[in-house]
């Protein structure tokens, strides 16, 4: 504070407390000090290299300094710091939201994979069909060589991918198919 009084108050900060941007002051020995400038002097940092405001003001209050509001409005009520239990509950909620999001992503990935499997099966069926038709003796689809089942699985995969709401239901439907 002595450094502020000697170096800054006579010059650049002569009337700092009448600026509209200044809302708070530290009051000490009948003088007012800008909290952010004081902190910059204490920390030996540039004023624009960190944020001021509520958190910084709380530090000064915890250190025992008197904080005053320059525009005459009353000080806000002190806010209780969150407890460890509060933080644990917030972490648990965030973990649950993350798990839900991960499940949605896995479901969409499974849908995509099923659609790709169905496309691959349909492509194989398209390649197989001309060979079946030209075989000796020629036969029609569904042929006895198993591609009828591939065709059925491709169709079922597309239906399952489109109609199931979640991964668990999708797995159950595929297992049943």
C-alpha positions, 0 to 999 in steps of 0.5 A: 500500500505504501508503494501504491501511495508513493508511486501510483496515487500521485500520477496514473491512479490519482482519481481512480476511484471516481471512474465508472469502471471501478466498483470496489475498493480496499479501505485501509487507514482512511485511504482507498485502494484498487484491489486489482492494482494492489494485487498486481503490486503484491504479485509483481505482475501486470494489471492486465495479466489476470482477472479482477472482480469477485474472486480477487475481492474475496481474497482480500476479505479473507486476508482481513481487509475491508472491502467497500462498494464505490457506488454506495450499494451494499456489499453482497451477502457472503457466499458459502464456499462449496463443501467437499460433499457438494463437489462430490455430488456435482462430480457424480452428476457430471459422471452420470451425464458423461456416461449417458453421452458415451452410451449415446455415442456407442449406440450411434456407432453401433447403428453405423456399423450395422448399416455398414454390415447391411451394405456389405451384405447387400453388395455381396448378394449383388455380386453373388446373384449373377453367379447363381443365375449362371450356375449349372444348373441355373437356380434362382434366389434365394439359392441354397448356398446361404446367401438367402440368410445373408440377405435376410440378416442384411434386412434385419440389421437395417431394421434393428439399426433404425428402430432400436432406441439404445445399445442394450435393446440393439444387442438383444435384437441382434442376439435374437436374430 
